[in-house]
Amino acid sequence: MKTAIIDSKKYVLVPEAEYKRLVKGVPSLPPPDAEGNYPAVEVIEALMARGIVRDREAVGLSQKALAEAAGIRVEVLNRAERGVTVPSMRTLTKIETALIRAGLKRKKCP
């Protein structure tokens, strides 16, 4: 594995094809406006979708397995992960509960 250090931060270098495979289906962040400001709601929605994908993969579940564990349809989870829709609070709670049961660890707030 190749690494690079830039501004005292260590980065892992991956081939472009591998990077594209990793981000496939992950919603991109919206571009900033002319003043460099990002649209807050759209950014939060994209980050929520990315977080669900990250957490699901961290516990080693497929979309189907997580959907079943959460008691939701796989189509609902798929749309949430792609950022097509924002799940309701009830659905997010089901997803979170299933992820924690599958072994996801959350850092506690100070």
Phi, psi and omega per residue, in radians:
M1 nan 2.275 -3.134
K2 -1.655 2.511 3.113
T3 -2.312 2.819 3.064
A4 -2.431 2.551 3.090
I5 -1.970 2.110 -3.139
I6 -2.263 2.188 -3.119
D7 0.888 0.789 3.108
S8 1.152 0.225 3.094
K9 -1.957 2.394 -3.134
K10 -1.600 2.280 3.136
Y11 -2.096 2.534 3.077
V12 -1.720 2.293 3.135
L13 -1.677 2.234 3.092
V14 -2.203 2.645 3.087
P15 -1.062 2.597 -3.085
E16 -0.989 -0.709 3.141
A17 -1.079 -0.685 3.109
E18 -1.174 -0.714 3.090
Y19 -1.044 -0.811 3.141
K20 -1.087 -0.630 3.096
R21 -1.151 -0.699 -3.113
L22 -1.179 -0.617 -3.080
V23 -1.697 0.008 -3.141
K24 -1.042 2.241 3.114
G25 1.445 -0.114 3.123
V26 -1.514 2.192 -3.099
P27 -1.090 2.401 3.112
S28 -1.456 2.757 3.093
L29 -1.353 2.525 3.120
P30 -1.180 2.674 -3.133
P31 -1.286 2.711 3.091
P32 -1.296 2.801 3.072
D33 -1.385 -3.039 -3.075
A34 -1.058 -0.450 -3.132
E35 -1.631 0.065 3.115
G36 1.518 0.163 -3.136
N37 -1.614 2.456 3.121
Y38 -1.700 2.542 3.077
P39 -1.233 1.975 -2.976
A40 -1.009 -0.839 -3.070
V41 -1.086 -0.797 -3.121
E42 -1.140 -0.647 3.108
V43 -1.150 -0.793 3.129
I44 -1.059 -0.750 3.128
E45 -1.067 -0.770 3.131
A46 -1.147 -0.704 3.134
L47 -1.180 -0.617 3.068
M48 -1.092 -0.798 3.135
A49 -1.074 -0.801 3.120
R50 -1.070 -0.670 -3.140
G51 -1.123 -0.696 3.113
I52 -1.102 -0.798 3.120
V53 -1.060 -0.856 -3.111
R54 -1.006 -0.830 -3.092
D55 -1.197 -0.680 3.113
R56 -1.082 -0.797 -3.134
E57 -1.188 -0.562 3.136
A58 -1.106 -0.575 3.130
V59 -1.674 0.023 3.039
G60 1.311 0.524 3.131
L61 -1.777 2.537 2.981
S62 -1.390 2.940 3.067
Q63 -1.036 -0.740 -3.116
K64 -1.085 -0.785 -3.117
A65 -1.131 -0.736 3.131
L66 -1.169 -0.753 3.128
A67 -1.036 -0.775 3.122
E68 -1.104 -0.762 -3.134
A69 -1.135 -0.560 -3.124
A70 -1.509 -0.224 -3.113
G71 1.285 0.594 3.105
I72 -2.194 2.885 3.101
R73 -1.305 2.506 -3.136
V74 -1.071 -0.543 3.119
E75 -1.104 -0.647 3.121
V76 -1.126 -0.795 3.124
L77 -1.133 -0.737 3.139
N78 -1.052 -0.791 3.129
R79 -1.141 -0.644 3.118
A80 -1.144 -0.753 -3.119
E81 -1.200 -0.506 3.109
R82 -1.494 -0.108 3.138
G83 1.351 0.290 3.141
V84 -1.268 -0.694 3.099
T85 -2.336 2.775 3.041
V86 -1.806 2.102 -3.121
P87 -1.131 2.702 3.063
S88 -1.189 2.878 3.115
M89 -1.061 -0.647 3.119
R90 -1.078 -0.790 3.140
T91 -1.168 -0.726 3.103
L92 -1.059 -0.682 3.120
T93 -1.135 -0.706 3.095
K94 -1.098 -0.752 3.128
I95 -1.104 -0.825 -3.133
E96 -1.052 -0.785 3.139
T97 -1.069 -0.766 3.128
A98 -1.120 -0.697 3.120
L99 -1.122 -0.737 3.138
I100 -1.156 -0.736 3.086
R101 -1.074 -0.524 3.141
A102 -1.434 -0.054 3.051
G103 1.988 0.081 3.132
L104 -1.158 2.310 3.106
K105 -1.854 2.278 3.080
R106 -1.864 2.467 3.036
K107 -1.286 2.417 3.126
K108 -1.454 2.491 3.101
C109 -1.267 2.536 -3.122
P110 -1.178 nan nan
